[in-house]
Amino acid sequence: MAKNKPLQNNPKPKVAPISQPKKPISKSSNSGSFFKIPQSTNTTILFDKINYILIGIGGILIILGFIFMSGGNQDPKVFNEAELYSFRRITLAPITILLGFAVIAVAILKKPKTQITE
C-alpha cells in the first residue's frame, strides 16, 4: 500500500450520543465527593474593629521596618561601612519589625468587648 494513497470510502458507523438525564445542582452534604466543604452557619465576626485596626498598624510597622533596612549603594565594588552599619539598619529596623509583630500578636489575643450570647 502506498503512503499517499487515499483512503477508501468506508462509511463510519453512526453512534448516537449518550444523553444522561440532567440532575439539578444542589448543595447537599451527600454529594459523594471526597473533598467536602462544610457549610458554615457562623455569621459573627471574629474580631472587633479595634482588632483589625491594630493588625493593620502592625503590618504597616513591619513594612516600615523593612523599608528602614533597605537602600544603599548600587555599586558592588564600593563598601560603605558607615552606611551599612548605621543605627537605622542595625537597631531601628529590627526593633520596628519586632514591634510590628508584637502589635499583631496583641491584636489577635485581645478579646472583643462585645460578648456573643446564643
N, C-alpha and C positions, 0 to 999 in steps of 0.2 A: 504494500500500500504506500503510495507516495505521500510525502508530508504535506504538500499543498493541495491535495485532492479534496474537493468539497465533500462535506458530509451528505449522506443520502437523506432524503426526506422521510425520516421515521417520525410518525406522529407521537408526540409525548402524551402519556395518559393524563387526562384532566382529573385533578383531585379537588374535591370540594373543600373549601376551608372549614376547619373545625371551629364552630362557634360555641362558646361557653356562655351560659346564662350570666348576665351581669349581676353582681351582688352589690347592694348599696354599701358604701364605705361607712362603717360605724366605728366609733371609738369605744369599743368594748374591751374589757380586760381579758377576754377569752380569744385573743387574736391568734394564738398559737405561735407567735414569734418568740424567738429565744431572747431577743433584746427588747424588753418591755420598758416603756417609760411610764412610771407611775403617775397617776393623776393627782395633782396637789389640791387639797382643799383649804390650804392655809392662805388667807388673804391679808394677813397682818404684815407690816413692815418690821424687819428685824431690828433696825436701829432708829433712833430719833434723828432729827435734823442736825443737832449738835454733833452727833457721832460722825455723820457724813462730812460735815464741815471740818472736823478735826482730821479725818482721813485725808481730805484734800490738802489741808495745811501740811500734814506730814509728807505727802507726796511732793508738794512744792519745795519743802525743805531738802528732801533727798535730791531732787533735780538741781536745786541751787548749790548743794554741796559738790555735785559732780561738775557743775559749771566752774566753781571755785578751783577745782582740781585740774581743769583743762587749761589749754593755752600753752604758750611758749614759742620758742624759736623753731622755725620750719627747717633750718639747715642742720642736717645730722652731724656735720663736722664741727659745729660750734657748741661748746659745753659751757653754759652759763650757770655756775654753781649758785649764785645769789638768787636767780630766778627759780631754779629747780627746787632748792631747799628753803624757799621762802615761808614765812609764817602762814600765808594764805593756803598754800598747798599742803604743808606738813601738819598744821594744827587746826586751822579754821575749817577746812573742807571735811576732814573726818569727823570733827565734833558736830558739824551741821548735819552730816548724813546720819550719824548715830542719834542725834536729837530728833530727826525726822522719823526714824524707826521707832523711837520711844513714844512720840506723839501718836503714831498709828497704833501702837500696842495699847496705849491708854484709851484711844477712841474705840478699839474693839472690845476692851474689857469693861468700859463704862456702861453701867446699867441704865436703861431708859427710865425717864421719870414717869411716863405713863404706864400703869400696870394693866396687863391684859387679864380680863376676867371672862371666863367662859362657863 
